[in-house]
Amino acid sequence: MAQGQWAGTTYGNGWMHKCLIGTLRILDVRLLYLFASIFVVPVCLVLNPSRKTAYSYFRNIHNYGRIKAAWATYINHCKFAQVVIDKFAMYAGKRFDVTVEGMDDFNRLASGQEGFLHMSSHIGNYEIAGYTLVSDRKTINAVVYAHEKASVMENRNNMFTKTNIRMITLKEDMSHLFEIDQALCNGDIVSFPTDRFMGQTKCIEVLFMGKMAKFPQGPFSVAAMRGLDVLAVNVMKTGLTRYKIYVTPLSYDKEKPRKEQLRQLSEAYVAELEKRITEYPAQWYNFFDFWN
């Protein structure tokens, strides 16, 4: 995978996804965790190049020794398998114990007239936020990749319509930009993944975990052009069936020139991202050389 380029699809086909959902209606998720850790993850580590990038992440970013980095790579893949299982468990009607740090900040902005942004990354399990951070007054517009599997999109739609969430798919004709603009004009919320390039070419280079890394400029530009408030939202797995949502306001000087606003906002976001992956290093799920 090229630097930051997102394939945008969940592994498997519609039949496999339906079987998984049916199984999860009957079985405890922990049984599938065990099955995945013993039978699925070892095969993935042998066949999938993700083991190399994960190992490099632990060795070069967290400065682990060889043995610790190898073990962390295995745990990282186990955690990722659990996150995937948890997503389908939600589709099957299961619920998890979720706590929120910073709910007052979300409620304060959700009760106002202006629209605002969520920024997230591929750490933890951000999709859980879609079932917890809900607003009666504002629709949350989640920007998603257009080529996701139809079965996944269908299940997301079924779940999200219950919590006042709609999806804006990124399209080659760029029509999604009009949908984003309209949502913000309506005073609603737009949620962006902020660590993957989904067709964008412009980037911002920021010092991240001691090394320079590229982030897509688009989400930061949307905020700066309109002077919007921004929340970083990260959902981290804290136990077998527990999650914690971290909602953090990102500060930047809206009176500064646009270039300075972009710098301040991107650095504020990256500082929050650093905090989370330092606390939860095994929940980093960008399986490519992010710092290349």
C-alpha positions as CSV (number, residue, x, y, z in Angstrom):
1,M,0.0,0.0,0.0
2,A,1.3,3.4,-0.9
3,Q,2.0,5.9,1.8
4,G,-1.3,6.8,3.5
5,Q,-3.4,5.5,0.6
6,W,-6.4,3.7,1.9
7,A,-7.8,0.6,0.2
8,G,-11.1,1.3,2.1
9,T,-12.6,-2.1,2.3
10,T,-13.2,-4.7,5.0
11,Y,-11.8,-8.2,4.3
12,G,-14.3,-10.8,3.2
13,N,-17.5,-10.9,1.1
14,G,-21.1,-10.4,1.9
15,W,-21.8,-14.1,2.6
16,M,-18.9,-14.2,5.1
17,H,-20.1,-11.1,6.8
18,K,-23.6,-12.4,7.2
19,C,-22.3,-15.7,8.7
20,L,-20.2,-13.8,11.1
21,I,-23.1,-11.6,12.2
22,G,-25.3,-14.7,12.6
23,T,-22.6,-16.4,14.7
24,L,-22.2,-13.4,16.9
25,R,-26.0,-13.4,17.7
26,I,-25.4,-16.8,19.4
27,L,-21.8,-16.8,20.6
28,D,-20.0,-14.7,23.2
29,V,-17.5,-12.4,21.4
30,R,-14.7,-13.7,23.7
31,L,-15.0,-17.1,22.0
32,L,-14.3,-15.6,18.7
33,Y,-11.4,-13.5,20.2
34,L,-9.8,-16.8,21.3
35,F,-10.4,-18.5,17.9
36,A,-8.9,-15.5,16.1
37,S,-5.8,-15.3,18.4
38,I,-5.0,-19.0,17.9
39,F,-6.0,-19.8,14.4
40,V,-6.4,-16.6,12.4
41,V,-3.8,-14.1,13.6
42,P,-0.8,-16.6,13.2
43,V,-1.8,-17.2,9.6
44,C,-2.1,-13.5,8.9
45,L,1.3,-12.9,10.4
46,V,2.8,-15.4,8.0
47,L,1.0,-14.4,4.9
48,N,0.3,-10.7,5.3
49,P,3.1,-8.0,5.0
50,S,1.4,-6.0,7.8
51,R,3.6,-7.9,10.2
52,K,6.7,-6.0,8.8
53,T,5.2,-2.6,9.2
54,A,3.8,-3.3,12.6
55,Y,7.1,-4.7,13.8
56,S,8.9,-1.6,12.4
57,Y,6.4,0.6,14.2
58,F,7.2,-1.0,17.6
59,R,10.9,-1.1,16.9
60,N,11.4,2.4,15.4
61,I,8.6,4.4,16.9
62,H,8.4,2.9,20.4
63,N,12.0,1.7,20.5
64,Y,11.1,-1.8,21.6
65,G,13.7,-4.5,21.6
66,R,13.4,-7.3,19.1
67,I,11.6,-9.8,21.2
68,K,9.2,-7.2,22.7
69,A,8.5,-5.8,19.3
70,A,7.7,-9.3,17.9
71,W,5.3,-10.0,20.8
72,A,3.7,-6.6,20.4
73,T,3.2,-7.2,16.7
74,Y,1.2,-10.4,17.6
75,I,-0.8,-8.5,20.2
76,N,-1.5,-5.7,17.8
77,H,-3.0,-8.1,15.3
78,C,-5.0,-9.8,18.0
79,K,-6.4,-6.4,19.1
80,F,-7.2,-5.5,15.5
81,A,-9.1,-8.8,15.1
82,Q,-11.0,-8.0,18.2
83,V,-12.0,-4.6,16.8
84,V,-13.3,-6.2,13.6
85,I,-15.2,-8.8,15.6
86,D,-16.7,-6.0,17.8
87,K,-17.9,-4.0,14.8
88,F,-19.8,-7.1,13.5
89,A,-21.0,-7.8,17.1
90,M,-22.6,-4.3,17.1
91,Y,-24.4,-5.2,13.8
92,A,-25.6,-8.4,15.5
93,G,-27.2,-6.3,18.3
94,K,-24.6,-6.7,21.0
95,R,-23.5,-3.8,23.2
96,F,-20.3,-2.9,25.0
97,D,-19.6,-1.1,28.2
98,V,-18.6,2.4,27.0
99,T,-17.5,5.4,29.1
100,V,-16.8,8.9,27.7
101,E,-14.2,11.4,28.8
102,G,-15.1,14.9,27.6
103,M,-18.8,14.4,27.0
104,D,-19.5,17.9,28.3
105,D,-17.4,19.3,25.4
106,F,-19.4,17.4,22.9
107,N,-22.7,18.4,24.4
108,R,-21.6,22.1,24.6
109,L,-21.0,22.2,20.8
110,A,-23.9,20.0,19.9
111,S,-26.3,22.4,21.7
112,G,-24.9,25.4,19.8
113,Q,-26.0,26.8,16.4
114,E,-22.8,26.3,14.5
115,G,-21.5,23.1,12.9
116,F,-18.3,21.5,14.0
117,L,-15.9,18.7,13.1
118,H,-14.8,15.4,14.6
119,M,-11.3,14.2,13.7
120,S,-10.4,10.6,14.2
121,S,-7.7,8.1,13.2
122,H,-7.4,4.4,12.6
123,I,-6.6,3.6,16.3
124,G,-8.9,1.8,18.6
125,N,-12.5,1.5,17.2
126,Y,-13.9,4.8,16.2
127,E,-17.1,3.3,14.8
128,I,-18.2,2.7,18.4
129,A,-18.5,6.5,18.8
130,G,-21.3,6.4,16.2
131,Y,-23.5,4.6,18.7
132,T,-22.6,6.7,21.8
133,L,-21.9,10.3,20.8
134,V,-25.3,11.2,19.5
135,S,-27.2,14.5,19.2
136,D,-30.9,15.1,18.9
137,R,-30.3,18.5,17.4
138,K,-27.5,17.8,14.9
139,T,-26.9,15.1,12.3
140,I,-23.5,13.6,12.4
141,N,-22.2,13.3,8.8
142,A,-19.5,10.6,8.7
143,V,-17.1,10.9,5.7
144,V,-16.4,7.4,4.4
145,Y,-14.7,5.7,1.5
146,A,-17.0,4.9,-1.4
147,H,-15.7,1.4,-2.1
148,E,-16.4,-0.3,1.2
149,K,-18.2,-3.7,0.9
150,A,-21.9,-3.4,0.3
151,S,-22.7,-5.6,3.3
152,V,-20.7,-3.4,5.7
153,M,-22.3,-0.2,4.3
154,E,-25.8,-1.8,4.7
155,N,-25.2,-2.7,8.3
156,R,-23.7,0.7,9.1
157,N,-26.8,2.3,7.6
158,N,-29.1,0.2,9.6
159,M,-27.3,1.1,12.8
160,F,-26.6,4.7,12.1
161,T,-30.1,5.6,11.1
162,K,-31.1,4.9,14.8
163,T,-28.6,7.4,16.1
164,N,-29.1,10.4,13.6
165,I,-25.9,9.6,11.6
166,R,-25.6,9.7,7.8
167,M,-22.7,8.8,5.7
168,I,-21.0,11.0,3.0
169,T,-19.1,8.8,0.6
170,L,-16.0,10.2,-1.1
171,K,-16.7,10.3,-4.9
172,E,-14.4,10.7,-7.8
173,D,-16.5,13.6,-9.2
174,M,-15.9,15.5,-5.9
175,S,-19.6,15.9,-5.2
176,H,-19.0,14.9,-1.6
177,L,-17.6,18.4,-1.1
178,F,-21.0,19.9,-1.7
179,E,-22.5,17.5,0.8
180,I,-19.9,18.5,3.4
181,D,-20.5,22.2,2.7
182,Q,-24.3,21.7,3.0
183,A,-24.0,19.8,6.3
184,L,-21.9,22.6,7.8
185,C,-24.3,25.3,6.5
186,N,-27.0,23.4,8.3
187,G,-25.1,23.6,11.5
188,D,-24.5,19.9,11.7
189,I,-21.4,17.8,12.5
190,V,-18.9,16.4,10.0
191,S,-16.6,13.5,11.0
192,F,-13.3,13.0,9.1
193,P,-10.7,10.3,9.2
194,T,-7.5,12.4,9.6
195,D,-4.7,9.8,9.1
196,R,-5.5,8.4,5.7
197,F,-5.3,9.9,2.2
198,M,-8.6,9.2,0.4
199,G,-7.9,10.7,-2.9
200,Q,-6.4,14.0,-1.6
201,T,-3.1,15.1,-2.9
202,K,-2.3,18.0,-0.5
203,C,-0.7,17.1,2.8
204,I,0.7,18.6,5.9
205,E,4.0,17.4,7.4
206,V,4.1,17.3,11.2
207,L,6.5,16.0,13.7
208,F,4.7,12.9,15.0
209,M,6.3,10.6,17.6
210,G,9.7,12.1,17.0
211,K,9.6,11.7,13.2
212,M,8.1,13.7,10.4
213,A,4.8,12.3,9.0
214,K,2.3,13.4,6.4
215,F,-1.4,14.0,7.2
216,P,-4.1,14.9,4.7
217,Q,-4.6,18.7,4.6
218,G,-8.3,18.5,3.7
219,P,-9.9,18.2,7.2
220,F,-7.8,20.9,8.6
221,S,-8.6,23.2,5.7
222,V,-12.3,22.7,6.1
223,A,-12.0,23.8,9.8
224,A,-9.7,26.8,9.1
225,M,-11.8,28.1,6.1
226,R,-14.9,28.3,8.3
227,G,-13.3,29.0,11.7
228,L,-15.0,25.8,13.0
229,D,-14.6,24.2,16.4
230,V,-12.9,20.8,16.2
231,L,-13.0,17.8,18.5
232,A,-10.5,14.9,18.4
233,V,-12.5,11.7,19.0
234,N,-10.6,8.5,19.8
235,V,-12.3,5.3,21.0
236,M,-9.9,2.9,22.7
237,K,-10.5,-0.6,23.8
238,T,-9.8,-0.8,27.6
239,G,-11.0,-4.4,28.3
240,L,-12.5,-7.4,26.6
241,T,-15.9,-5.8,26.4
242,R,-15.1,-2.2,27.4
243,Y,-14.3,0.9,25.5
244,K,-13.4,4.5,26.5
245,I,-14.1,7.5,24.2
246,Y,-11.8,10.4,24.5
247,V,-13.3,13.7,23.3
248,T,-10.7,16.5,23.2
249,P,-11.2,20.1,21.9
250,L,-8.4,21.2,19.6
251,S,-7.3,24.8,20.1
252,Y,-6.1,27.1,17.3
253,D,-6.1,30.9,16.8
254,K,-8.9,31.6,14.3
255,E,-7.6,35.2,13.8
256,K,-4.2,34.0,12.5
257,P,-3.5,33.7,8.7
258,R,-4.9,30.5,7.2
259,K,-1.4,28.8,6.9
260,E,-0.8,29.4,10.6
261,Q,-4.2,28.1,11.5
262,L,-3.5,24.9,9.6
263,R,-0.2,24.5,11.4
264,Q,-1.7,25.0,14.8
265,L,-4.6,22.8,14.3
266,S,-2.6,19.9,12.8
267,E,-0.1,20.1,15.6
268,A,-2.9,20.1,18.2
269,Y,-4.4,17.1,16.6
270,V,-1.1,15.2,16.3
271,A,-0.3,16.0,20.0
272,E,-3.6,14.3,21.0
273,L,-2.9,11.3,18.7
274,E,0.5,10.9,20.2
275,K,-1.0,10.8,23.7
276,R,-3.4,8.0,22.7
277,I,-0.9,5.8,20.9
278,T,1.6,6.3,23.7
279,E,-1.0,5.1,26.2
280,Y,-2.4,2.4,23.9
281,P,0.6,1.4,21.5
282,A,-1.0,-1.9,20.5
283,Q,-4.1,-0.2,19.0
284,W,-2.4,1.5,16.1
285,Y,-4.0,0.1,12.9
286,N,-2.2,1.9,10.0
287,F,-0.6,-1.2,8.5
288,F,1.8,0.6,6.1
289,D,4.9,2.7,6.6
290,F,3.2,5.8,8.0
291,W,6.5,7.6,8.6
292,N,7.9,6.9,5.1
